[in-house]
Amino acid sequence: YYIQDPSAMEVVSGMHIRPFDRCLDLCAAPGGKSLHMADRLDGHRGGFLLSNEYVGERARILSQNAERMGYANLCVVNERPQNLAEKYPGFFSRILVDAPCSGEGMFRKSEEAVKDWSPFLVEKCAERQRDILKSAFQMLREGGELCYSTCTFAPLEDEEMRDWILRENHQKY
């Protein structure tokens, strides 16, 4: 088993994953949401999950968690989102971007998150999130669904990012 906060579990519950979907968890470490996604897939019906983590050490933790659970239809990779977008254009029917963020939602758990926070960090994270989302939308097949989540309260990373997503992709999806 893998323990998650209830708010983290709710993300995958709202993704409408079907047993045959080709899924991508683009910012996957440590892996709780990936494992939850894999639970909803059936490899015999074509269900597949590609779990990506860009940071090498975090990718190793993700890989260990996935291996421990024994999923045969889950593959862990350590790639830049842009590189994946070149290899998988229009391929995935469900994509999760649980984006690296400024972490305001972690303040209750982590003094380090409080120390590291700054307005500059929020801006830097929002820029990184837009880059990740651009790649994600390149990999989303027509009619697919993308889920974007963060653990912050910063409007620049949440409401304003939602508005940016809708502006940039309104004609495509």
Buried (B, 14 or more C-beta within 10 A) or exposed (E): EBEBEEEBEEBBEEBEBBEBBBBBBBBBBBBBBBBBBBEBBEBEEEBBBBBBBBEEEBBBBBBEBBEEBEBEBBEBBBBEBEEBBEEBEEBBBBBBBBBBBBBBBBBEEEEEBEEEBEEEBBBEBBEBBBEBBBBBBBBBBEEBBBBBBBBBBBEBBBEEBEEBBEEEBEEEE
